[in-house]
Structures are given as C-alpha cells and as structure tokens.
Amino acid sequence: AIAELTKLAETIETQTFSVAVQAGDEGKLFGAVTNKDLSGALANKKIIIEKQNIEIIEPIHNLGIHEANIKLGHGVHAKMKVNVERSAQ
C-alpha cells in the first residue's frame, strides 16, 4: 500500500493542476480557492483525494501558481502545484 501511495505522490508532484476562478482586474479573486476546489482539480485527472486531506499552506486569494500539501495516508505526503487562472466568464 505504501508503494502505491508513494507512486501516487510522485504522480501528483510531477503535474500542475488548474483551477479556474472569477477574478478582478488585478488578479485578486472573488473569494478564495478552497480544499474542495483542489479536490475537484485532482478529480479532473482521475485522482480521488478527500478534501480534508488537502491542506492549503497559505490562503489562495490571487491568480498564479500556489502549493498545497496532501496527506495520502501511512505517513506519505505530496506537494500539489496549483495554477489558479481566470475563468472564461
């Protein structure tokens, strides 16, 4: 099980996940990106992680690249890179 989790951690760490949100002119978000949003971004790539296992290091209130920690279990952790981009609306 630990080997599978380690492989999953490597898969997560080698990718950048995108979250599209509404933002103002200066790149400031209307609200914040939550662990639920990040769980959804992972699910889009067929990686299922419960939102309570995703820890956002600093609140995400701006567009750009951010990081979050993911607890996969059995002491295995992964760093998730998130690209927060403006939604088309």
Secondary structure, DSSP 4 states (H G I P E B T S, - for coil): -HHHHHHHHHHHHT-EEEEEE-B-TTSEEEEEE-HHHHHHHHHTTT----GGGEEESS-EEESEEEEEEEEEETTEEEEEEEEEEE---
